[in-house]
Amino acid sequence: MNGNEQLANTVKWRTRAKPEEAVKLGDILTKLMDEQLSPQQARFEAITELWQQLLPANLCQHCKIVDMSNAELKVSVDSPSYANELRWCSSELLEQLQQHCPRARIKKIKFTVG
């Protein structure tokens, strides 16, 4: 490469198109919250409230709803004994959730210890 080509490449490199405008991270997060997380949180809110009403307080303290996808409600439980207790009453819990939150379309409850 001769001196003229090198100079042309250097000038070209320095004059690359700059991004149109810097975007604030806060603006991106606000948009994400408004468009994606808030609707999902609203969907979970009714289920979470009902879940807390259905379970005794001492059992409710040991589990939390972590996800809902593919018609499956995923619940994290802090102990295998509590997970077994929840599995024993899962058909009743599922029936109540389906009855009171039909729009959620829950068909299965999955308990994981963790």
Helices and strands as residue ranges (DSSP letters): H 3-14, H 25-32, I 33-37, H 38-54, H 57-60, E 63-69, E 72-77, H 80-88, H 90-100, G 102-104, E 108-113
